[in-house]
Amino acid sequence: MSLRGITRRYGQGEAELMALKGINLDIAAGEFVAIMGPSGSGKSTAMNILGCLDTPTAGEYLFKGAHVEALSRDQRARLRRRYLGFVFQGFNLLARTSAQENVELPLLYRGDSASVRRTAAAKALKDVGLGGWEHHTPGELSGGQQQRVAIARAIVTEPAVVLADEPTGNLDTQRSHEIMCLLLALNRDHGITVLMVTHELDMAAYARRMVTFVDGRIAKDVANPHPITSAPPVAETAAAAAESI
């Protein structure tokens, strides 16, 4: 994934806002990258462009060599379905639908048969530690379990990239570290590229690379010399975790 001179402008005249001001960014296959920055810094806009949920005003976005900025809306949708998985802070699960059916949704949109959907969803739930919970609705699950269902839904299509937007924002410390270890395992054991927007230093400490946005530009792009590789004690504070960066 490569961004070249990417800008994103919203509005016109006095209402004009330049959310991105000429971004250059390369993401290699298999990386685990934390995207950070204050509110309004452009990090979410960049993530939306990388996830083909938005298009740049100017510049080039290459995914596996294809110019995404030149694709039609339908072509971008097909790219998302084939290569990308999404995890959101709010889980975005259907409340009256079972975990199994929530995970099946991307496959339903893709047109897979019922038997294929059931098998793939059961495997994805097992991969995130929820084997046996297929028939529970979100209301019968804890916040951490709901996020695991959301991650299972993101990986059920076997994507090349998972884009996670504040995936631990609604969770307590222990559940947050459990979700981070799950994302870490998907990256390490399955080779899935993970791009994660976060404002929490102790969550960013799991990534091997940290990209910081400020005022629509990349202010810092550094490797993490000592990424966390397993869940730290629950009592560990964000400040203590940040010392390893």
N, C-alpha and C positions, 0 to 999 in steps of 0.2 A: 504494500500500500504506500503510495507516494503522493504527497501534496506539493504542488509547485506554484508559488506565487498566488495562493488562494486568498481571495477577499470575499467578504459577505457584507452587503449593504442592505439595510432595512429602511424603508421610508424614503421621503424626498424632501428637499428644501430644508427648512428649519427643523423638521422632524427626522432628518436623516441620521442614521446611526450606523457607523462602521464597526460591525462586530468582530470582523477579522481583517487584518491589515497586511496582507502579503505573507501568508504562512508557508513555510517549507518544512516538511516533515516526512521522514521515511520510517515505515514499520516493517520489519522483517518477519517472515513466517516463524512462528514459534516463540515470539517475544511475549513478555508480560510487562505491560506499560501502564503506569499510573499517570493520569492526566489531572493536574491540579491547578489551582488558582482561585482568587476571590470571586465573588458573585459579579457577573458582568465582564469577566475577563476574556470570554470567548471560548472557554473550554467546552461548554455544552454545544455551542454552534459547530465547533470543529468535530465533535463526536457525531453530531447529526449528519454532517457532510460525509464523514467516514462511513457511517451506517446507511448511506443512501436515503436518508429521511429528508434531506434538504440538498439544495444545489448551490454551488458558489456563484457569486456575481461575476467573478473573473478568476482565471487561473486554471490549472490542470489537476485532475485527480485520476491517478492510474491505479487500477486494481488488477493484479496479474497481467499487467501490460495493456489493459483495455482502458480507454479514455471514458471514465464514468460520466464526466460533465457533458459528454456528447450523446449519452444514451437517452432514449425516451423514458417516460414514466413507467411504462410497462416493462421495458428492458431493465430498469433499475429494480423494479419489484421482483423480477425473476432472479436478478443477482442476489438480492436479499434472501429470497427463499432458498437459494442453493448454497450460499457461502456464509451467511451471517446469522448469528443468534443474538438475542437481546435479553438483558436482565435489567429490571427497573427497581427503583427504591420502593415503589408502592406495590410491588408484586404483580399487579394487573391480572389477577386471576378472576375467572367467572365464579361468583359466589355460590350459585346453586348447582355447580357442575363438579363432578368428582375430580380428584387429582389425575386419574387416568385420562379422563376426557379433556381436561385442561392441557395436558401434555400432548395429546393427539392433535390439537388444533392446527399447528403448522403443517402437519401431514395431511389433514383434511383439506386445507387450502391448496395444497400441492396436488391433490387429486389421488392420493394413495388409497388402496383398498382398505376395508375395515380390518381385515386380518393383519395386514402389514402395519397398520396404525397401532393395533393392540400390542403386537409383539415389540415394536420399536419403543412404544411408550412404557411398557413394563420394564424393558431393559434400561431405559433412561432413568426411571424412578429407582431401580435397583442401584444404578451407578452413583446416585446421589444419596444413597442410604435410606431410601423409603420403600424398599420392597415390602409388600404386605399392607401398604397404606393406599393402595390404588383407588379404593372406593370411598375414601373419606373426602368430604367437602372442605373448602378452605376454613369454614367456621369451626371445624373439628380439629384443626391443626394449629400448632403454635406459630409465632411469627417466623422463627427459624425454619420450621418445616414448610411453611408457605413459600419462603424464598428458595428452598430446595426444589419444590415443585416448579417454581419459575425457572430455575436453572435447568431442570430436566427438560422443560419445554424448549429452552434455548438450545439444548444440545441434541434434541431428538432427531433433528435433520442432519446430524453429523457435520456441523459447520466448520469452516476453516478458522473463523474468527468469532469470538464472543465479545460483545460490547456491553459493559456493565456500567450503568449510570447510578452512582451512589448506592451500590447493592446492599450496604450494611446500615444505611441511614435510618431505618426504622427498627433496628435491632439493638438489644443490650450487648454489653461487651463480650460475654462468653459466646453468644450466638454469632456475633460479628466475626470473631476469630474462627469459629467453625465454618462459616461461609467462605472466609478467605482461604482456609485450608482446602476447601472443596475446589475453589477456583484454581488454587495452586496445583492441585492434583490433576485437574483437567489439562492444565498447561503442561505440566511435567510428564504425565503418563500418557496423554493422548495427543500431545503436540498441538493443541488448540491455541491459537494466538489470543491473548486476553488484553483488551483495552478497557481500563477502568477509570471512570471519573470519580474522584473523591476529594473531600476537603480534610480528611482525617489522616494525620501523619502515621498513626499506628497501623492503619490499613494499607497505606501506600508503601509501608516498609516491607510488604510481601513482594512487591514488584521488583523486577531486576533493573528497571529504568524508570525515571521520573521526569515528566515534561511539565513545566510550569508556565501557565499563561498569565500575562498581565496586560491589560488594556489592548486586547486584540492581537497581541504578538507573543511569540514564544520567548520568554525571558530566561529560561534555563532548561537544558536538556542534558541530564547527567545519568550515569550508571550508578546503581546502588551497589556498593562494594560488599555489603553484608546483608543480603535479603533474608527475611525470616523464612524458615523452611518448615516450621511446625508451630502449632498453637502455643503462645507463651502463657504463663500463669495468668489467671483471670485478674489478679490484683495488679498486674503490670499496668502502668499508666501510659497515656499517649506520649508524654514527655520522655519517659524511659525508652519506649520503643523507638522514638525518633532519634535517639542517640546513636542507633545502629546505622543510620542513613549516612 
